[in-house]
Amino acid sequence: MPQSPGHATQPIVSRHVAVIGAGAAGLVTARELRREGHSVVVFERGDQVGGLWVYTPNVESDQIGLDPTRTTVHSSVYHSLRTNLPRDSMGFSDYPFVAKDDPDRDPRLFPGHREVMMYLQDFAREFGIDELVRLETEVVRVRFVEEEEKWKIKSKQRHKEMDEIFDAVVVCNGHYTQPLVSHVPGINKWSGKQMHSHNYRDPKPFQDQVVVLIGNSASAFDISRDLVGVAKEVHIAARTVKCETFGKQPAYDNLWLHPMIKNVCEDGSVHFQDGSFVIANIIIHCTGYKYHFPFLETNGFVIVDDNRVGPLYKHIFPPALAPWLSFVGIPFQVITFPMFELQSKWIAGVLSNRITLPSQEEMMEDVKALYSSLEASGTPKRETHALDDKQVKYNNWLADQCGCPAYEDWRMEMYYATIKGRLANLESYRDEWETQHLVLQAYDFIKPASNQTTSVPEI
Ligand code: FAD
């Protein structure tokens, strides 16, 4: 096995590792752990692998997601969803997400959700990960047994419960399932219906309705454009848009942008902060999600505070429980799959003793230094895991620890070109990609790594 920075002098060992979740993070984690020589069990409560990208028309029994006893649905994907990054930038380093010469596949540069699911399922098949996954098996409890210095996992498959012991646990359960809902004054008496974007699937149920969306995320944007064809009126209440864009939106007869909601009333009215109001049938909260680990018992060593999961060294290891507990996929505003790959390579190398972690105290100092710098820059706690511009440094740090090549420049060029395209034309950036040279550049890199039948993607 290759030596790397921070490499250990202890003998290389194989561990018995549980991975929770078989989305993109869990699948690549399982691959990296097995490559490193560990034995792996992946627990997946769904009936197929792919996580968030497995679309379902089903929605939750409480569509706003406040009732803890509701029936939950994992995926937040809506029918019309296309990726918000070019496919090439999203692929794993040695299994590129290329367009396939297959009429059943979506060749577009920004493909629909099914294509991403199929890519992940191909990946799982190609690397034999399927055989490590226990489908329809939900992890209901994870706790550290001090006497044995092991983790006990209780899982449930249909009505059968099982307890098992593992050396280490990697949490890959995703963080787009537990809705975050903003408080709207007067909402308890408001006569309309409410839901969270987590439960939005398609525009049909909104025929002739007056809909108010809260938020100006990618989801609020996509859903509003989905709705304009069928709803009577669509109103977006957004916090962070420039006020000159408020009002009726050009090119639409029935789409308005407003400042945030001031309050709502029993008569169905929704009042905005600029004094305008509408009588609405439904409010859709496009207000994001909470990190949620209902199965995890750590005696307070890991907590979620205002959407900060911590303390976590490099967003991965809780110092007091490292390396036996780790998380893949916590950072957001990133190109996700290649980051998951680097995070899991690091975890796998640390668990085998090939890579050494600093002491618990040093890791805590690093976490505290991060918190201090965020505080000094006025960054709220809930943005702790937002990397954006910091992702290259982060990924390169991980790559260096693992002894892998540095993070590829062309991925970030695609990332920034997409942001620029989005700002210039939110409506059509996916279909008017103007930086084809970046795709070709990606292809120069991808071709040698790929033995799949490929074609350059369609715009
Ligand atoms: P998930 O895909 O959510 O997988 C987690 C898995 O864990 C699920 O299969 C779930 O069933 C399982 N699980 C959860 N709890 C348990 C349990 N207790 N026991 C057993 N199994 C459990 N990223 C991009 O790169 N490009 C995009 O275009 C993009 N678009 C997005 C659009 C939307 C609407 C959203 C919400 C996110 C988008 N993302 C995008 C980010 C996306 O989250 C990541 O791409 C990635 O798919 C997340 O993978 P994951 O494995 O961390 O989580």
Residues whose N, C-alpha, C, O or C-beta is under 5 A from the ligand:
A	BS01	FAD	I20 G21 A22 G23 A24 A25 G26 F43 E44 R45 G46 G50 G51 L52 W53 H74 S76 R82 T83 N84 L85 M90 T137 E138 V139 C172 N173 G174 H175 Y176 F295 V328 G329 V334 I335 T336 F337
